[in-house]
Amino acid sequence: MSGLPLPPLPPIDGDATGRSMLDLLEEEHQQLDRLCTRAETEPAANDVLVATLARHLSAEEQYLYPAISGVLPEGRRVAERELAADAELLVALRHLHTSADQAALHTVTEHVRNHSHRTTAEVFPALRANCTTDELVRLGNRVEIARSAAPTRPHPGTPSTPPLNKLVDPALGVLDKLRDALTRRTTWEEDL
C-alpha cells in the first residue's frame, strides 16, 4: 500500500471492485466541459452545471486531495494549490448560481477548464504511478458515495478538508436536495 488514507475494506475475490477514482474524475471533467458549453445556449443547463460542479468539488476535496497529500512528494503543496483554486471557483459558482449571467459563466468555464487541465495532465499521471489499481478503485467507490451525498449548490466558506468536510457536505447535501425537490430544480444532465 502506498500510504493513502484508506480504512481497511474486505476485498471481493482478492480485489476491490468498481471504477478507478481517476477514471471517474476524468469522465466528470469531460462532462463539466460539455455542460459549460451547453450552458452558453441552454439556460436550463446552468443549474445542472452548478450542481454537477458542486458535487465534483466536494468529492475531490474529500478524497482526491488527501490522496495527493498522502502519496506525492510535493503532494501537500499541490493539494493546497487546488484547494485555493476550488475556493475561488466556489465563489464564482455562487455568483453564477445567483445571477446566471454570461460573465459569471465565462469565469466558471475558465476555472473548470484550467482545473481539468491541471489535474488531468499533472496530478492524475503521478497518482497512477504511485498508487495501486486496487487503491484507486477503492477511492473511486468512495468518490461515488461522496458525490451522491454532496451538496448541489456552492457553499464557499464551509470546511474543505477532512474530517469536517466529510461531516458538513452530506448535511448540506440533504438540505440542498430538499430545496431542489421543492423548487423542481434540475440537477442531473440526463434530466435536461
C-alpha contacts under 8 A as a table, 3 or more apart, distances in Angstrom:
res1	aa1	res2	aa2	distance
1	M	4	L	7.32
1	M	131	C	7.58
1	M	132	T	7.26
1	M	135	E	7.71
2	S	71	V	6.56
2	S	130	N	6.81
2	S	131	C	5.88
2	S	132	T	7.48
3	G	70	G	6.14
3	G	71	V	6.18
4	L	66	P	7.84
4	L	67	A	5.58
4	L	70	G	5.53
4	L	71	V	6.29
4	L	135	E	7.71
5	P	66	P	7.23
5	P	67	A	6.82
5	P	70	G	6.94
6	L	139	L	7.89
11	P	14	G	5.05
11	P	15	D	5.13
11	P	16	A	5.26
12	I	15	D	5.55
12	I	16	A	5.94
12	I	17	T	7.05
15	D	134	D	6.30
16	A	134	D	5.62
16	A	137	V	6.33
16	A	138	R	6.19
17	T	137	V	6.63
17	T	138	R	7.59
18	G	137	V	5.72
18	G	138	R	7.47
18	G	140	G	7.00
18	G	141	N	6.30
19	R	23	D	6.83
19	R	24	L	6.82
19	R	136	L	7.89
19	R	137	V	5.19
19	R	140	G	5.60
19	R	141	N	6.97
20	S	23	D	5.22
20	S	24	L	6.32
20	S	133	T	7.22
20	S	136	L	4.84
20	S	137	V	4.07
20	S	138	R	7.37
20	S	139	L	6.97
20	S	140	G	4.79
20	S	141	N	7.81
21	M	24	L	5.15
21	M	25	L	6.12
21	M	64	L	7.97
21	M	136	L	5.43
21	M	137	V	6.05
21	M	138	R	7.76
21	M	139	L	5.45
21	M	140	G	3.57
21	M	141	N	7.37
21	M	143	V	6.60
22	L	25	L	5.13
22	L	26	E	5.98
22	L	124	F	6.43
22	L	136	L	7.11
22	L	140	G	7.34
23	D	26	E	5.16
23	D	27	E	6.13
24	L	27	E	5.20
24	L	28	E	6.24
24	L	140	G	6.81
25	L	28	E	4.91
25	L	29	H	6.13
25	L	56	H	7.86
26	E	29	H	5.01
26	E	30	Q	6.45
26	E	116	S	7.84
26	E	120	T	6.84
27	E	30	Q	5.21
27	E	31	Q	6.31
28	E	31	Q	4.83
28	E	32	L	6.02
28	E	56	H	7.43
29	H	32	L	5.08
29	H	33	D	6.23
29	H	112	V	7.90
29	H	116	S	5.74
30	Q	33	D	5.13
30	Q	34	R	6.24
31	Q	34	R	5.03
31	Q	35	L	6.13
32	L	35	L	4.96
32	L	36	C	6.11
32	L	49	L	6.73
32	L	52	T	7.31
32	L	53	L	6.98
32	L	112	V	7.29
33	D	36	C	5.15
33	D	37	T	6.46
33	D	109	T	7.51
33	D	112	V	7.23
33	D	113	R	6.83
34	R	37	T	5.23
34	R	38	R	6.22
35	L	38	R	4.89
35	L	39	A	5.91
35	L	45	A	6.52
35	L	46	N	7.85
35	L	48	V	7.59
35	L	49	L	5.65
35	L	189	E	7.95
36	C	39	A	5.23
36	C	40	E	6.78
36	C	49	L	6.77
36	C	105	L	7.48
36	C	109	T	5.76
37	T	40	E	5.56
37	T	41	T	7.63
38	R	41	T	5.75
38	R	42	E	5.69
38	R	45	A	6.19
39	A	42	E	4.92
39	A	43	P	5.72
39	A	44	A	7.20
39	A	45	A	4.77
39	A	46	N	5.19
39	A	49	L	7.45
39	A	105	L	7.74
40	E	43	P	7.28
40	E	102	Q	7.35
40	E	105	L	7.59
42	E	45	A	5.51
42	E	46	N	7.48
43	P	46	N	5.55
43	P	100	A	7.98
44	A	47	D	6.13
44	A	48	V	7.24
44	A	186	T	7.65
44	A	192	L	7.09
45	A	48	V	5.09
45	A	49	L	6.02
45	A	189	E	7.59
45	A	192	L	6.97
46	N	49	L	5.08
46	N	50	V	6.20
46	N	96	L	7.95
46	N	97	H	7.51
46	N	100	A	7.00
47	D	50	V	5.11
47	D	51	A	6.13
47	D	97	H	7.05
47	D	185	R	7.14
47	D	186	T	6.34
47	D	187	T	6.04
48	V	51	A	5.13
48	V	52	T	5.89
48	V	186	T	6.10
48	V	187	T	4.34
48	V	188	W	5.53
48	V	189	E	6.00
49	L	52	T	5.21
49	L	53	L	5.92
49	L	187	T	7.72
50	V	53	L	5.29
50	V	54	A	6.04
50	V	93	L	6.53
50	V	96	L	7.77
50	V	97	H	6.51
50	V	152	T	7.01
50	V	153	R	6.38
50	V	154	P	7.37
50	V	187	T	7.90
51	A	54	A	5.12
51	A	55	R	6.21
51	A	151	P	7.46
51	A	152	T	4.11
51	A	153	R	5.65
51	A	154	P	7.95
51	A	187	T	5.39
51	A	188	W	7.55
52	T	55	R	5.23
52	T	56	H	6.05
52	T	152	T	6.95
52	T	187	T	6.98
52	T	188	W	7.10
53	L	56	H	4.90
53	L	57	L	6.06
54	A	57	L	5.36
54	A	58	S	6.21
54	A	90	L	7.82
54	A	150	A	7.44
54	A	151	P	6.21
54	A	152	T	5.46
54	A	153	R	5.79
54	A	154	P	5.63
55	R	58	S	5.19
55	R	59	A	6.29
55	R	146	A	7.90
55	R	147	R	5.12
55	R	148	S	7.64
55	R	150	A	5.11
55	R	151	P	5.93
55	R	152	T	6.03
56	H	59	A	5.32
56	H	60	E	6.23
56	H	147	R	6.55
57	L	60	E	5.11
57	L	61	E	6.03
57	L	86	D	7.11
58	S	61	E	5.22
58	S	62	Q	6.22
58	S	146	A	7.32
58	S	147	R	7.08
58	S	150	A	6.19
58	S	151	P	7.54
58	S	160	S	7.76
58	S	165	N	7.95
58	S	169	D	7.06
59	A	62	Q	5.13
59	A	63	Y	6.12
59	A	64	L	7.39
59	A	143	V	5.40
59	A	144	E	7.88
59	A	146	A	5.35
59	A	147	R	5.61
59	A	150	A	7.37
60	E	63	Y	5.34
60	E	64	L	4.61
60	E	65	Y	6.21
60	E	143	V	7.49
61	E	64	L	6.13
61	E	65	Y	5.54
61	E	66	P	7.42
61	E	83	L	7.40
61	E	160	S	5.95
61	E	161	T	6.12
61	E	162	P	7.89
61	E	165	N	7.87
62	Q	65	Y	6.94
62	Q	66	P	6.95
62	Q	143	V	7.96
62	Q	146	A	7.66
62	Q	160	S	7.62
62	Q	161	T	6.44
62	Q	162	P	6.12
62	Q	165	N	6.79
62	Q	166	K	6.41
63	Y	66	P	5.55
63	Y	67	A	6.17
63	Y	139	L	6.84
63	Y	142	R	7.49
63	Y	143	V	6.67
64	L	67	A	5.15
64	L	68	I	6.21
65	Y	68	I	4.95
65	Y	69	S	6.15
65	Y	79	A	5.14
65	Y	82	E	7.84
65	Y	83	L	7.98
66	P	69	S	5.03
66	P	70	G	6.01
66	P	79	A	7.46
66	P	161	T	7.97
66	P	162	P	7.93
67	A	70	G	5.07
67	A	71	V	6.02
68	I	71	V	5.45
68	I	72	L	5.59
68	I	75	G	4.87
68	I	76	R	6.99
68	I	78	V	7.39
68	I	79	A	6.32
68	I	123	V	7.75
68	I	127	L	7.15
69	S	72	L	6.18
69	S	74	E	7.55
69	S	75	G	4.08
69	S	76	R	4.35
69	S	77	R	7.77
69	S	78	V	7.59
69	S	79	A	6.15
70	G	75	G	6.77
70	G	76	R	7.65
71	V	75	G	6.60
71	V	127	L	7.47
71	V	130	N	6.80
71	V	131	C	7.72
72	L	75	G	4.42
72	L	76	R	7.87
72	L	126	A	7.26
72	L	127	L	7.28
72	L	130	N	7.41
73	P	76	R	7.99
74	E	77	R	5.61
74	E	78	V	6.35
75	G	78	V	5.03
75	G	79	A	5.96
76	R	79	A	5.13
76	R	80	E	6.12
77	R	80	E	5.15
77	R	81	R	6.21
78	V	81	R	5.08
78	V	82	E	6.26
79	A	82	E	5.10
79	A	83	L	6.06
80	E	83	L	5.04
80	E	84	A	6.14
81	R	84	A	5.22
81	R	85	A	6.29
82	E	85	A	4.98
82	E	86	D	6.02
82	E	115	H	7.91
83	L	86	D	4.90
83	L	87	A	6.19
83	L	160	S	7.29
84	A	87	A	5.12
84	A	88	E	6.54
85	A	88	E	5.21
85	A	89	L	6.16
85	A	111	H	7.93
85	A	115	H	7.89
86	D	89	L	4.85
86	D	90	L	6.03
87	A	90	L	5.20
87	A	91	V	6.52
87	A	156	P	6.47
87	A	157	G	7.79
88	E	91	V	5.28
88	E	92	A	6.38
89	L	92	A	5.02
89	L	93	L	5.88
89	L	108	V	6.55
89	L	111	H	6.28
89	L	112	V	7.93
90	L	93	L	4.84
90	L	94	R	6.04
90	L	154	P	5.63
90	L	155	H	6.83
90	L	156	P	5.47
91	V	94	R	5.15
91	V	95	H	6.41
91	V	154	P	7.58
91	V	156	P	5.96
92	A	95	H	5.08
92	A	96	L	6.26
92	A	104	A	6.53
92	A	107	T	6.70
92	A	108	V	5.98
93	L	96	L	4.95
93	L	97	H	6.03
93	L	104	A	7.61
93	L	108	V	6.19
93	L	154	P	6.26
94	R	97	H	4.95
94	R	98	T	6.20
94	R	153	R	7.57
94	R	154	P	5.43
94	R	155	H	7.48
94	R	156	P	7.79
95	H	98	T	5.28
95	H	99	S	5.83
95	H	100	A	7.47
95	H	104	A	6.34
96	L	99	S	5.24
96	L	100	A	4.69
96	L	101	D	6.53
96	L	104	A	4.99
96	L	105	L	6.04
96	L	108	V	7.61
97	H	100	A	5.79
97	H	153	R	7.71
97	H	154	P	7.95
99	S	104	A	7.63
100	A	104	A	6.77
100	A	105	L	7.01
101	D	104	A	5.48
101	D	105	L	6.35
102	Q	105	L	4.91
102	Q	106	H	6.03
103	A	106	H	5.05
103	A	107	T	6.30
104	A	107	T	5.13
104	A	108	V	6.23
105	L	108	V	5.14
105	L	109	T	5.97
106	H	109	T	5.05
106	H	110	E	6.13
107	T	110	E	5.21
107	T	111	H	6.29
108	V	111	H	5.09
108	V	112	V	6.05
109	T	112	V	5.06
109	T	113	R	6.12
110	E	113	R	5.31
110	E	114	N	6.13
111	H	114	N	5.21
111	H	115	H	5.99
112	V	115	H	5.11
112	V	116	S	6.04
113	R	116	S	5.07
113	R	117	H	6.10
114	N	117	H	5.19
114	N	118	R	6.13
115	H	118	R	5.24
115	H	119	T	6.15
116	S	119	T	5.46
116	S	120	T	5.81
117	H	120	T	5.31
117	H	121	A	5.69
117	H	122	E	7.89
118	R	121	A	5.47
118	R	122	E	5.55
118	R	123	V	6.96
119	T	122	E	5.41
119	T	123	V	4.70
119	T	124	F	5.94
120	T	123	V	6.12
120	T	124	F	5.29
120	T	125	P	7.35
121	A	124	F	6.68
121	A	125	P	6.90
122	E	125	P	6.27
122	E	126	A	6.82
123	V	126	A	5.32
123	V	127	L	6.27
124	F	127	L	5.09
124	F	128	R	6.10
125	P	128	R	5.04
125	P	129	A	6.24
126	A	129	A	5.14
126	A	130	N	6.27
127	L	130	N	5.06
127	L	131	C	5.72
128	R	131	C	5.56
128	R	132	T	7.36
128	R	133	T	7.88
131	C	135	E	6.29
131	C	136	L	6.72
132	T	135	E	5.20
132	T	136	L	6.41
133	T	136	L	5.14
133	T	137	V	6.12
134	D	137	V	5.15
134	D	138	R	6.16
135	E	138	R	5.09
135	E	139	L	6.16
136	L	139	L	5.02
136	L	140	G	6.01
137	V	140	G	4.78
137	V	141	N	6.29
138	R	141	N	5.18
138	R	142	R	6.55
139	L	142	R	5.03
139	L	143	V	6.12
140	G	143	V	4.97
140	G	144	E	6.26
141	N	144	E	5.29
141	N	145	I	6.48
142	R	145	I	5.11
142	R	146	A	6.04
143	V	146	A	4.97
143	V	147	R	6.04
144	E	147	R	5.21
144	E	148	S	6.36
145	I	148	S	5.27
145	I	149	A	6.50
146	A	149	A	5.27
146	A	150	A	5.84
146	A	170	P	7.80
147	R	150	A	5.02
149	A	169	D	7.47
149	A	170	P	5.01
149	A	173	G	5.67
149	A	174	V	7.33
150	A	169	D	5.54
150	A	170	P	5.28
150	A	172	L	7.31
150	A	173	G	4.73
151	P	154	P	7.34
151	P	169	D	6.02
151	P	170	P	6.72
151	P	172	L	5.44
151	P	173	G	3.61
151	P	174	V	7.27
151	P	175	L	7.92
151	P	176	D	5.87
151	P	177	K	7.47
152	T	173	G	6.37
152	T	176	D	5.82
152	T	177	K	6.91
152	T	187	T	7.21
153	R	176	D	6.58
155	H	158	T	6.09
158	T	165	N	7.45
158	T	168	V	7.60
159	P	162	P	7.93
159	P	164	L	5.92
159	P	165	N	5.02
159	P	168	V	7.33
160	S	164	L	7.57
160	S	165	N	5.42
161	T	164	L	6.42
161	T	165	N	5.50
161	T	166	K	7.90
162	P	165	N	5.29
162	P	166	K	5.87
163	P	166	K	5.44
163	P	167	L	6.88
164	L	167	L	5.23
164	L	168	V	6.08
165	N	168	V	5.00
165	N	169	D	5.49
166	K	169	D	5.91
166	K	170	P	6.92
167	L	170	P	6.17
167	L	171	A	6.80
168	V	171	A	5.29
168	V	172	L	6.21
169	D	172	L	5.11
169	D	173	G	5.93
170	P	173	G	4.72
170	P	174	V	6.32
171	A	174	V	5.33
171	A	175	L	6.68
172	L	175	L	5.13
172	L	176	D	6.03
173	G	176	D	5.05
173	G	177	K	5.98
174	V	177	K	5.23
174	V	178	L	6.22
175	L	178	L	5.13
175	L	179	R	6.29
176	D	179	R	5.08
176	D	180	D	6.04
177	K	180	D	4.85
177	K	181	A	6.11
178	L	181	A	5.16
178	L	182	L	6.22
179	R	182	L	5.10
179	R	183	T	6.09
180	D	183	T	5.25
180	D	184	R	5.56
180	D	185	R	4.80
180	D	186	T	7.38
180	D	187	T	7.83
181	A	184	R	4.91
181	A	185	R	6.57
182	L	185	R	7.91
186	T	191	D	6.61
186	T	192	L	7.15
187	T	191	D	7.58
188	W	191	D	5.52
188	W	192	L	7.22
189	E	192	L	5.51
